[in-house]
Amino acid sequence: IGNTSAPAIAAGAGAGTSPTVSLTKATDLSGVINVTTGTLPTLSATVVTVTFNVAYGSAPKVVLTCANTAACALQGISMVYVPDANITTTAFDAVAGTTALAGATTYLWTYSVTQ
C-alpha cells in the first residue's frame, strides 16, 4: 500500500463552489491535501474525499495535521477533521466544523494513514 501512486481526491460542499483540490507527495499512506476554497463553503460538510488506490483490509486510522497558516488558524468548532465514521477501507473524508471555511483561501493539511 505504501508505494502506490497518488490516491484520488474530490472536492465536497465544504470547499465551496468551484474549489481547486489536489494532492502532493501523496501515497495511500501519507501526503499533502491542497484546497483552495471556492465561493460559499458549507459548514459541517465534506471538504475533500481521498480515495485510496489500494483498499485496506479494514478501515485504517487517519491523522490530519495543519500544514499552513490558514489551516493552523482553524480552532475548535472551525477545525477540519476526519470523523471515524467517515473512514472506510477505500476512502476518508475531511469535514469542516460548524463554522464554514473562508472562501478563496488556500488550506494545506498533511495526512497520515496507519492500519
C-alpha positions as CSV (number, residue, x, y, z in Angstrom):
1,I,0.0,0.0,0.0
2,G,2.8,2.5,0.8
3,N,4.3,2.5,-2.6
4,T,1.2,3.2,-4.6
5,S,0.7,6.1,-6.9
6,A,-1.3,9.1,-5.6
7,P,-4.8,8.4,-4.4
8,A,-7.7,10.3,-5.9
9,I,-9.2,13.4,-4.4
10,A,-12.6,15.1,-4.9
11,A,-14.0,18.3,-3.5
12,G,-17.1,18.4,-1.4
13,A,-19.5,21.2,-0.5
14,G,-17.3,22.2,2.5
15,A,-14.8,23.5,-0.1
16,G,-17.4,25.8,-1.7
17,T,-18.4,26.3,-5.3
18,S,-15.6,25.8,-7.9
19,P,-12.8,25.0,-5.5
20,T,-9.4,23.7,-6.5
21,V,-8.2,20.5,-4.7
22,S,-5.1,18.4,-5.2
23,L,-2.7,16.0,-3.5
24,T,1.1,16.4,-3.4
25,K,3.8,14.0,-2.2
26,A,0.9,11.5,-1.9
27,T,0.6,7.8,-1.5
28,D,-2.1,5.7,0.3
29,L,0.0,6.2,3.5
30,S,0.6,9.9,3.5
31,G,0.6,13.1,1.6
32,V,-0.4,16.8,1.5
33,I,-4.0,17.9,0.8
34,N,-4.2,21.2,-1.0
35,V,-7.5,23.1,-1.0
36,T,-8.2,26.5,-2.4
37,T,-11.8,27.1,-1.5
38,G,-14.4,28.5,-3.9
39,T,-17.3,30.7,-3.0
40,L,-19.6,30.0,-0.1
41,P,-18.1,26.9,1.5
42,T,-20.7,24.9,3.5
43,L,-20.3,24.4,7.2
44,S,-20.3,20.8,8.7
45,A,-19.8,19.4,5.2
46,T,-17.2,17.3,3.5
47,V,-14.3,19.4,2.3
48,V,-12.5,16.6,0.4
49,T,-12.7,12.9,-0.1
50,V,-9.5,11.0,-0.6
51,T,-9.9,7.6,-2.3
52,F,-7.1,5.1,-1.8
53,N,-5.5,3.3,-4.8
54,V,-5.4,0.0,-2.9
55,A,-8.2,-0.9,-0.4
56,Y,-7.2,-1.6,3.2
57,G,-8.2,-4.9,4.8
58,S,-10.1,-3.0,7.5
59,A,-10.7,0.7,8.0
60,P,-7.4,2.4,8.8
61,K,-6.7,5.3,11.2
62,V,-6.2,8.7,9.6
63,V,-4.4,11.7,11.2
64,L,-4.9,15.1,9.7
65,T,-2.4,17.9,10.6
66,C,-2.5,21.5,9.5
67,A,0.4,22.5,7.1
68,N,-0.1,26.2,6.5
69,T,-1.1,29.3,8.5
70,A,-4.7,29.3,7.2
71,A,-5.3,25.6,8.2
72,C,-3.5,26.0,11.5
73,A,-5.6,29.1,12.4
74,L,-8.7,26.9,12.5
75,Q,-9.5,26.1,16.1
76,G,-12.2,24.2,18.0
77,I,-15.5,24.2,16.1
78,S,-13.9,25.6,12.9
79,M,-11.3,22.8,12.6
80,V,-11.3,20.5,9.6
81,Y,-11.2,16.9,10.9
82,V,-11.6,13.2,9.8
83,P,-14.5,11.7,11.7
84,D,-14.0,8.0,12.5
85,A,-17.4,7.2,10.8
86,N,-16.0,8.8,7.6
87,I,-13.1,6.4,7.2
88,T,-13.7,3.2,5.2
89,T,-11.4,0.6,3.6
90,T,-11.3,2.6,0.4
91,A,-11.5,6.3,1.4
92,F,-11.7,9.0,4.0
93,D,-13.5,12.4,4.2
94,A,-12.1,15.6,5.7
95,V,-15.0,17.5,7.1
96,A,-15.5,21.2,8.0
97,G,-16.6,22.1,11.5
98,T,-19.6,24.1,12.4
99,T,-18.0,27.2,11.1
100,A,-17.5,27.3,7.3
101,L,-14.1,27.7,5.8
102,A,-13.3,31.2,4.3
103,G,-13.9,31.5,0.6
104,A,-11.0,32.0,-1.9
105,T,-8.4,30.8,0.7
106,T,-5.7,28.1,0.4
107,Y,-5.6,25.5,3.1
108,L,-3.0,22.7,3.4
109,W,-3.1,19.6,5.6
110,T,-0.9,16.6,5.8
111,Y,-2.5,13.2,6.2
112,S,-1.0,10.0,7.7
113,V,-2.7,6.6,7.4
114,T,-2.0,3.6,9.6
115,Q,-3.5,0.2,9.6
